[in-house]
């Protein structure tokens, strides 16, 4: 195999003929999201050449109509329903202490009552204070809690408003009983390979290890 062979294989595997937005996301399985716009956001760069007549921001604008989810895979992004079902319910993440579970229950009931909520509404209602976020800055403790509730499948992103996630409650997620644990793991690995191949062995090991974020269980 020559470098030219490998290049042709990589391009043919990744750059399929442009599809509809929904079909492209389902074909890819996962589209990484990133707010950095230099030179453009990751999701727009990914979809620009894979979706017919795609314009920057189309994914967020049409998200509510696509039947997909925002969630963590090996990074944060947009996932197909099949991939989402393989990752949930997430039962192996760190346990919450009693007070955090109580706060989450109150927030969930508030979300159910409202139908959809902006994090600011929840923060104004509960005033949980501020915490240090992943990037070292500070953010609303309520926003932080909503992020964790989203990760655990208690709420979902229904849409975005000026880039901010709007949350809605969801029914408890149950495990797909049609697949064994080994089959679910194999399918998750298949998603990684389908998305990122060809990969050298060290890179493959790295992305497979990141599946602990997708399915800590």
N, C-alpha and C positions, 0 to 999 in steps of 0.2 A: 504493500500500500504506500502510495506516495502522498506528499503533502497536498498535491492537487486533488487526488482522490478523496482525501479527508475533507477538503474544503467543499468539493461538490456535494459530498454526502451531508455535511452540516447545513449547507444552504438549502438543499432539496428537502431535508427533514424539517427545517424550521420555517422557511418562507413558502408556505402553501399558497395556492391561488386565493385572492381575497374573498372573504365570506361575509355574511351578515354579522353584526356585532355579537349577537347571542351565540351563533354557531362558532365564531372565532374563539370566544371565551371558553366554550365547552370543548372545543378541539384542543386548546392549550391546557385546560384544566385549572391553571393558576396564572394570574397576571399580577406581577408584583406592583405595588403602589408606592409612590414616593412623591412627596410634595416639592422636592427640589426641581427648579425649572432651568437648570443649566446643563445641557442646552434645552431640555424639555423634561417633563415628568416621565418617569419610567413607564407608566401605563400608556401614555400617549405615544411614546417612542415604540413600544411593543406593538401597538394596534394599528399604527399609521399605515403599515405596509401589509396588514393582514385582514383589514376590514374595508369593504367597499365604501368609498366616499367618507372616510373617517375624518373628523375634525377634533382638535384638542378639546378635551372636556366632555366628549360624547358619552364616555363610559359612565361618568358620574350623573350626567343629565338624564340618561336613559336607564340607569341602574334599577329603579323600582319596577320597570316593565320587563326585565330580562330574566327573572327567576334565578338569580345568582346570589351569592353572599359575600360580604366583606368578612375576612377572617385571617387568622395566622396559619400559614402553611410552613414553609421553611423561612419565610419572611412574611410581612403583612401584605395583603393584597385582596384580590377578588378571586373567588373560587366557584367552580361548578357545583351543582347540587350533589352530584355523585361523590366528588372529593369531600365536600362538607360532611356528608353522611359517614364517610370512612373515618373521619377524625373525631366524631362525637358519639356518645357523651365522653367528655374528658374527665376521667375519674382518678387520674394519677398525679394531678397537680397538688401543690402544697395545700394543706388544710387551712381553713380560716378559723381564727379564734371566735369565741362565742359572740363577742360584741360586734365583730365584723359581719358575722352571719346575720345578726339581728338588724344591723344597718342595711345590709343587702336586701333582706326581706321587706323592710319598710320602703326602700327605693323601688323594689319590684312592684309592690302594691300601688305605689304612686304612678309608675309607668303604666300599669294596667288600667288604672282609673282614667288617665289622660289619653291613652291610646298611642300617642307619639309625644316624645319630650326632647327638648333641647337641653343639653347639660346645664345651661345657665338656669333654666326653670327649676331643675332638681336642686342645684346649689342654693338658689334663693329660698327654696322651701326648707332645706335641711341644714344649710350652713355648716358643713362638716370641716371647714378650715382648709389649709393648704398643705401639700406634701412635696418632697423632692421627687422629680420625675426621672425617667430613665436617662435623659440627656443631661442631668445635673441642674436643670432649672426647677422652678416651682410651678405647680399646677393645682387646680382645685381638687381637694380630696374626693369630692363627689365625682368629678370627671375620672379620676383615678379608679374609683370604685366601679363606675360604669364600664370602664375598660376591662376590668377583671370579670365583671358579670357577663360582658360580651364574650370574653374568652371562654368562660364556663358554659356558654350557651343559654344563659338565663334571659338575655335580651339580644336583639339583632339590630343591625343598622338598616333602617327602612329607606333612608335617603340622606342627602346632604343639603345643608343650607349654608351658602357662602363658604363651603369647604368644611363645615362643622358636621360631625355625625349626628343624625337625629335617630333616637332609639325607640324601639317598640318592644313590648314583651313578646315572648314566644312560648309555645307549648314545650314541656319538658322533652328533651331529645332522648330517643331510645336507640339502642344498638341494633344494627342491621343483622337480624338473626339468620339471614340467608347465607352469610359467609362466616367461616371459622376465623379465629384470631390470625392464624397463619395466612389465610387468604386475604384478610384485610391488610396485613403488613405487606404482603407481596404486591397488592394493588397500589399501596402508597409508594412503594419503591418504584413500581412501574410508572407512576406519575412523574417522579423525579427523573427517571431515565428518559421518558418520552419528552420531557420539557428541556433537559439540559444536555443530553448526549449529542455528540461524542465527548466523553470525559476521560482524562487520565485517572488511574486508580486513586491517587491521593485526593483529587477533587471529588470523585465519586464518594469516597469514604466521608469526606467533609459534609457534603450535602445530605447524605443518608443520616449522618449523626444529627443533623438539624431537624430531622423528623420528630425528635423529642419535643419540639415546640408544637408541632402539628397534633401529635397524639402522645401525650405524656403517659397515658395508661398503657 
